[in-house]
C-alpha cells in the first residue's frame, strides 16, 4: 500500500475507528460464516477498527488480524483484546493456515496489478477449499480519491481478475448500498472458494 494512503489512516485513525466500529454489518458477516465450520481459523486481512475481528471472536472463531496502519493496529488491539499485527498486504506469506480470510474494504487500496499478486498470496494462505470474502467500491476508477488510493471494480472486471489469477472460484457476487449513514455508494461484494 502506498505511503499517502497509510498516512491517511495513521492521521485519521481515531475518526475512522469511530465511523466504522459500530456499523451493523452482521448480514454479510453471517453470510461469510455460513461457509465456515464453527470455531475454525479466520484471518482479518486489513482489519481497520477491528469491528469484524471482534464479531468473529464473539462467535467463537479463532481469529488473527493485521493492518498496514500502526495507529489502526493499536486501536483495533485495544478494541478486540487480541494483538493485531502491523503488516502490509504484500508481505503476507502464510501457507495453508486459514479456513477463511476476510478482506472487507481493505485490498481495494491496492493497484490492480498488485491485486493479482495478493489474490495469489491469499489463496496460498487458505487451506484447501478455503473461503475469501472481499469488497470493492463499484466502478472503473483507479487512482487517488480524498487522500487514499482506490481500485474500483465492476462485476466484469472482478470476474476477469479471478479468471486471470486462476486461484479462486466465485460462489456469490452481489451489490450493496453503503451501510454508513449519509453515504450513497455502491459496493461490490464477493465470496470465493480456493480452487
Buried (B, 14 or more C-beta within 10 A) or exposed (E): BBEEBBEBBBEBBEEBBEBBBEBEBEEBBEBBBEBBEEEBBBBBBBBBBBBBBBBBBEBEBEBBBBBBBEBBBBBBBEBBEBEBEBBBBEEBEBEEBBBBBBBBBBBBBBBEEBBBEBBBBBBBBBBEEBBBBBBBBBBEEBEEEEEBBBBBBEBEBBBEBBEEBEBBEBEEBEEBEBEEEEEEEEBBBBBBBBE
